[in-house]
Amino acid sequence: MEFLQPTFDWLGASALGVASRDSAWIFVTAETAHFFGLSLLFGSLLVIDLRVVGFARFINMRDAMKFIPIAIVGFAINLLSGITFIASNPERYGPNIAFQWKMGLVIIAGLNALWFYFGEHKDLVKLADGEDAEFRAKVIAAVSLMIWIVVIILGRFMPFVE
Amino acid sequence: MDFGCFEPVGLVCSIEMSPVGQWVYGYYGNFWAYPAILSAHGLGMMTVMGVVLAFNMRVLGFANNISISAYDRLFMIGWAGFILNLVSGLLLLSGALSTFLYQGAFQLKMAMILLGGILMKVIMNGIRSGRDEKMTMLISAVCLASWTGAIITGRLMAYL
């Protein structure tokens, strides 16, 4: 991820980077926020994806979609807290293999989410409670859950593969 | 070999020094065990907290076309996450028992999980028996705060 290193270095030199190294609380608060944000994101995806996959198919599909903005809020919390981690130690993350895979998977999850929203959303909201979704939509939902599970695991592995 | 367990109570040290406790922290050269168990604990946490968040948001009035009974399947997933975290948590605890047992953050975390878990049941019972909605929403807010506190104190365990 060498192409991102100048950006990481800039973050490290920024006020956020300086403050996060000076304060004993900014990093641990960002970590806690990162856990909470991922819970918001993952919880929302459990509602949406398990409905689409069919495991929880009596969840109202239209209402399940209301969790999309919650997932985005969770993602935004994690983007900001994640940027804080990089700012606190800009040399640490770029070379980390677990970080590289995690970022790659987050991008794939993002593309998968875009396909879900622009390709499947319109048809899905017409589903009655208990009605099965199209196979294609089920695959997208299952892929979404699997990617985020691996993202969680990779994130936890980052400190151990340095 | 002394791994630094200075706990005066023999039982605590013998658990920490047991093969399980030692294995968890990779003393047999199995360095993958600790990050693997931590990952399981992270995944279980997101699952439990995710279901707790989604359910309580519904109780607090969000997305209320979802029938409460439709959450049954999500609760199954939530329980699976909880069991995963009970097992991985006990493993993580076993290898560092003398550190965590007397740590305020750990004790508070356990209390908050207990309270949060009981309140989930209280909320569900309240909905089924048609208790006053305002009361249920208040309990739901306390439940959310308790689970959030469990995440905060859990993270602090690594620092205190």
Interface residues (C-beta under 8 A of the other chain):
Chain A: V28 E31 T32 F35 F36 L38 S39 L40 F42 G43 S44 L45 L46 V47 L50 F55 A56 F58 I59 N60 R62 D63 A64 K66 F67 I70 D129 I149 I152 I153 G155 R156 F157 P159 F160
Chain B: F31 Y34 P35 L38 S39 G42 L43 M45 M46 T47 M49 G50 V51 V52 L53 A54 M57 F62 A63 N64 N65 I66 S67 S69 A70 Y71 R73 L74 I77 T148 I151 I152 G154 R155 L156 Y159
